[in-house]
Amino acid sequence: VMAMRFDVVVIGGGISGGLSSAAYLQKAGLRVAVVEKRHKVGTFAPTSDPWPGAIMDPHASQNWSTLSPAVEDLELEKYGYKAVYAPAPNGTTHKDGVNVLVYLDPDQTARSFGRLSERDGRTIRRLQTGLLKDAVEIAETLCFTAPETEPDRVMEMAMGLGRYVGIDPDTFSRINGVQLLEELFESDHIRRTLAIFAAHHYAGHILAMGHGSFAVLASFLLICAAGWNIGGIYNVAQSVTRCFLDHGGVILHNCPVQQIIIRDGEAIGVRLADDAAYPGQVIYADKAVISDVGAKLTLDLIGEDVMRSIDSRLAAKMKYWKTYYRGGCLSFWILKDRPIWKSERWNPDISRTADFYHAWDSWAQCKEWLLAMQNNERLDGLNAELSDFSAIDPKGRSPEGYIVFRSEEPLPFHLPAEGGPERWDDLREEIAARRNDVMEELAPGFKDKIVKQWIQTPLDVWRYNSAAVGGAIVGGDFSEDQWILTRMPYRMPVKRLYMANSVWPVAATWMAPGYNCACLVAEDLGIRHQPWWRHRPLEWLLRNLPSLIVS
């Protein structure tokens, strides 16, 4: 078979890393090919319509793409990108009829929190006001900078977040997220609300010293900026794809990679699998290979012996990369109409919030669940992310008024008490029944609205995407040895090989891993300084926010 040849070959077309890095480098003048195992790119940012006329996003429900410099750098609006915001982007709803909502305006958030505790209202106003004031610099330093390039600056910013609530960096580095919340807030509901954002494991391990406290405050900032895409989250992947193709990029679908070809310590290309659309095809990369398939799969593609001969320590880290702590267990329903939340009497704005959480029934239960997760024990039905696609997107409701509703619980993958992960297939009915009972308590009458229900376990998620080892969709656990400076490096010790997954920060729709990876590749090739490649994170959002809020 005649070999193909490009400047850069990207393994995997995820929106977070592979596709976004490819779009940047293609626009910068390189010849880039994205090699995707599946029939379409954006594997974890799909949008489907399981009921005619009613869309849903099964995985990446929260949209952080509005934070990204890519919106302006890649001119995504020109390619169909369209984001909107609910008046209250996020929050929690509770069985006792209370809700706690986070607004874009710190004064509104303070009023929401202040109904439960005046002191907590003052604390959250101080925190949100300070974070939003410095949000551009915080995001640029902590998310849109490869941490190995400026480790001191990144860690000083991370441990410096405590200053927004009057805690010095040294003290902040010695407390975990639970201790931070108990120190700052007195309301049980508010502690649970802020804990749930961190407990879903996007910024660190809440029970670890230093990065547990960081995870609470960083996750709160992310929640403040969470938006929505009209037409579903695939709008992000679609707009980046259009940009990439418009600049001459190539996407090879149905092309699983069998091997990253290493010669004399350098990555020179990839070999496709025998079941690829181009069986056994060799694709040469003259300048760089980017892996967007995570640490474990990248090691498989390199070969353990080859990686060990180049860097034995990193080879061991990749082999034992932790990715089983937080599997995504998803529930989906077709409903005859939207749920009517018990807490709408407390604050009706919950009905216009598209994505929010059920956050345990008490602070004691929250701590019990956190310990169970750490011990690999399944305590399901106690918390979940909830998504009502019809709340702010007309495409989320069918002509007859049906909607698709989604719930995601983080659960450990291995199930040692139940007999191992193969037991997930036997647990669907049990999980579905328990989740229905919880939803009925949160929104009385929920069960009567059910037309259809189905479950995706963490095992199903792994089956869907081989890069999601253990059902983890965030690039691996954020354990104490896999956080910021101890994630995978963007620049690998294999020359001309780069990572865009299992790196810092979390794999998400904000495209930060792809941005950081593209920056380093471009710097190494001497093409980083482009007149269009100059925007800062959050600037587009802050400038356009008033027009993005759905009334």
Helices and strands as residue ranges (DSSP letters): E 4-11, H 18-27, E 32-35, E 48-51, E 54-56, G 65-67, H 70-73, G 76-79, E 83-84, E 90-93, E 99-102, H 106-114, H 118-133, H 135-142, G 147-149, H 151-160, G 161-165, H 169-172, H 177-184, H 188-199, H 211-224, E 228-229, H 234-246, E 250-252, E 257-263, E 266-272, E 282-291, H 294-302, H 304-310, H 312-319, E 327-335, G 342-345, G 348-352, E 355-359, H 363-374, E 383-388, G 394-396, E 403-411, G 416-418, G 421-426, H 428-442, G 447-449, E 450-456, H 458-464, G 469-471, G 484-486, E 497-499, H 512-525, H 539-548
